[in-house]
Amino acid sequence: MFENYSFAFKIVYELARKKHETYSQSNDATHINNGSFVDEIVVGHYQYNKYLTTFLLSLDEEVVHTLKIIMYLGRDKEFDESKSAEYIFSELKKYLDFDTKEIEVHQLTNKIPLDEYLEQGFQFLNVKI
């Protein structure tokens, strides 16, 4: 169903994972040390956010919309089990409003656990990344 998007999915997932990881490290490190180590981690978090934003903006709008749907599938996780994953995806696609690509990218990158939402959405849709 998403064969053409697999490379983009993998890059977005990995960048979101790194962003989440550095965010978690910055929260942990803040409680331990207020030195340059913390600054380095915080800079890393913002750097991965910038990479993620830049990559998402380089993608076709349809890919960004697809990622938004997958993110919601992974986040919400309450669906009619009698329906197929493809059916639920297509119904959610009809239901969701889409703004400009820039707004959609901003909404995606604001989700700290974006990697977890995507991973769960990929699993729900049986997408290998």
N, C-alpha and C positions, 0 to 999 in steps of 0.2 A: 504494500500500500504506500510506503514511503521510501522506496528504494532510491529515488533520486535525491533524497534529503539526508541520507545516512552520514555523509561526511560532515555536513553542517551540524547535524544533531550531535555528533561525537565532539566536535570542536566546542560547541556551545555548552554541552554538558561538562566537559573537562575544565573550561574556563570558569563556569559557575561553581564547580567543585573547588577549584583553587581559591576563588573569591570567598566562598563559604569557609574554607579551611583557614585562610588568613584572618578572616573576621573572628572566628572562634579563638584563634591564637591571640589576637589582639585583646580580646576580652579577658582571656586567662592571664596574659602577661601584664595587663594593667594592674591586676591585683598583686602581682609579684614584684614588679620593678617599673620604675618611672624613667628609666634611662634610654639609651640609644637603641637597645634591643626592641623596646616597645615601638619606638618611632619607625624602625625598620619594618616591623610587621604591619603597622598601620599603613605605611607607604605601599607595602606589598598588596594589601587589600584594595587600596584605591587604584593601584596599577592594574590588578586583575579586573576590577570593575571597568576601567577604561578600555582594556583589551576586549572584554565581553561586549561593551557598548559599541565599540568600533566594528567588531566582527558582525554583530547583529544588524547594524546599520548598512553593512555591505551586502546583506542578503536580500533576496527578492522578498517583496511584501508578503507573498503567499507563504513563504517559509516562516516568516515571523508570525503570521497569523496561526499557522499550524503549531508552532512552538507554544503560542499562548493557549491554544486549546489543550495541548498535551499537558501543559503546566496545570491548568484547571482540573483536568482528569486526575492527575496525580495528587493534587491538593485536596480535592473534595471527596473522592473515593466512595460516594454513595450513589449507586446506580442500580437500575432494575437488572437483576442477574439473568432474567429471561431474554434480555436483548443482547445482541452481539456487540463487541467492542467497536466495530466499524459503524454500526447503526448509532450507537451512543455518540461516537465522534462526530458523525454527520449531523445529528440532531443538535449537538452543542455548537457546532459551526453555524447552524442556522440561527440559533438563539443568541449567541454572543454578538455584541456590537464591536466594531473595529474602528479605532481612531486612525490618525496618521501613523505611519511606521515609526516616526520619532517618539510619539506618545506610547505606542505599544512597546517599544524597546525600553523606554524609561520604566514602564510598569513591570516589565520582566526583570530588569536589572535591580529594581528596588526590593525584590524578594530575596531575602538573605538565604533561605533554604531552597533557592531555585533548583539547585542540583538534585535535591531530594524529591521535589515535586516532579521534575522531569523524569528522574529515574523511575518513580512509581507510575507515572503516565506511560512511559515506554514499556514497562512491565505489563500494564493493563492492556496495551495495544499489541503486545508481543513483538515489540520492535527491539532488535538487537543493536546495541551501540558499542 
